[in-house]
């Protein structure tokens, strides 16, 4: 049957995780890195995001920290823009349709 993690391979993908500084956000970041993704770790507490990004890097993946208040639209836009600039845009979910 092989390795069950092969079913969840994120090799070559980029994940952007909000709330990555602690709790489930940190866990999601680490699991996505274990599955092969490079991870942008965003949190309102940038220091916590840095600690998670370091954990991602310790798993052999590219990790970056972003301080972001997701209730502020301009910060969310900057978070996405920075993620694409540093890690690229390699996602497996459908791309949003442009609004008219």
C-alpha positions as CSV (number, residue, x, y, z in Angstrom):
1,X,0.0,0.0,0.0
2,X,2.9,2.4,0.5
3,X,3.2,5.4,2.8
4,X,-0.2,6.9,3.7
5,X,1.4,10.4,3.6
6,X,1.7,9.9,-0.1
7,X,-2.1,10.4,-0.3
8,X,-1.6,13.8,1.2
9,X,1.5,15.0,-0.7
10,X,1.9,18.7,-0.9
11,X,5.3,18.5,-2.7
12,X,5.8,21.6,-4.7
13,X,2.9,23.5,-3.2
14,X,2.8,26.7,-1.1
15,X,0.6,26.9,2.0
16,X,-0.4,30.2,3.7
17,X,-1.6,29.6,7.3
18,X,-3.2,32.3,9.4
19,X,-3.0,32.0,13.1
20,X,0.2,30.1,12.6
21,X,1.9,31.4,15.8
22,X,0.2,29.0,18.1
23,X,-2.4,26.2,18.6
24,X,-4.0,24.7,15.5
25,X,-2.4,27.2,13.2
26,X,1.1,26.1,14.3
27,X,0.1,22.4,14.0
28,X,-1.3,23.0,10.5
29,X,1.9,24.7,9.4
30,X,4.0,21.9,10.7
31,X,1.9,19.1,9.1
32,X,1.8,20.9,5.8
33,X,5.6,21.2,5.9
34,X,5.8,17.5,6.7
35,X,3.6,16.8,3.7
36,X,6.1,18.8,1.5
37,X,4.7,22.3,1.3
38,X,6.6,25.5,1.7
39,X,4.7,27.5,4.4
40,X,4.0,31.2,4.9
41,X,3.3,31.5,8.6
42,X,1.0,34.5,9.4
43,X,0.0,35.7,12.8
44,X,-0.9,39.0,14.5
45,X,2.1,38.2,16.8
46,X,5.0,38.2,14.3
47,X,7.4,36.8,16.9
48,X,5.3,33.7,17.2
49,X,5.0,33.4,13.5
50,X,8.8,33.5,13.3
51,X,9.0,30.6,15.7
52,X,6.6,28.6,13.6
53,X,8.5,29.5,10.4
54,X,11.7,28.3,12.1
55,X,10.0,25.0,12.9
56,X,8.9,24.6,9.3
57,X,12.5,25.3,8.2
58,X,13.7,22.6,10.7
59,X,11.5,20.2,8.7
60,X,13.4,20.9,5.6
61,X,10.9,23.2,3.9
62,X,11.0,26.9,3.2
63,X,9.1,28.9,5.8
64,X,8.5,32.6,6.2
65,X,6.9,34.7,8.9
66,X,4.4,37.4,8.3
67,X,2.8,39.7,10.9
68,X,-0.8,40.2,9.9
69,X,-4.1,41.3,11.4
70,X,-6.6,39.5,9.2
71,X,-9.3,41.9,10.2
72,X,-7.5,44.6,8.2
73,X,-8.0,44.1,4.5
74,X,-4.9,46.0,3.4
75,X,-2.8,43.7,5.7
76,X,-4.3,40.6,4.2
77,X,-3.6,41.8,0.7
78,X,0.0,42.6,1.7
79,X,0.3,39.1,3.3
80,X,-0.8,37.4,0.1
81,X,1.4,39.6,-2.1
82,X,4.5,38.9,0.1
83,X,3.8,35.2,0.1
84,X,3.7,35.1,-3.7
85,X,6.9,37.2,-3.9
86,X,8.9,35.0,-1.6
87,X,7.4,31.5,-2.0
88,X,5.7,31.7,-5.4
89,X,2.2,30.7,-6.3
90,X,1.7,27.0,-6.4
91,X,-1.6,26.1,-5.0
92,X,-3.8,23.1,-5.5
93,X,-7.2,24.8,-4.9
94,X,-9.2,26.4,-7.6
95,X,-8.3,29.9,-8.4
96,X,-10.9,32.5,-7.5
97,X,-12.9,33.9,-10.4
98,X,-12.4,37.5,-11.2
99,X,-15.4,39.7,-10.1
100,X,-16.9,42.0,-12.6
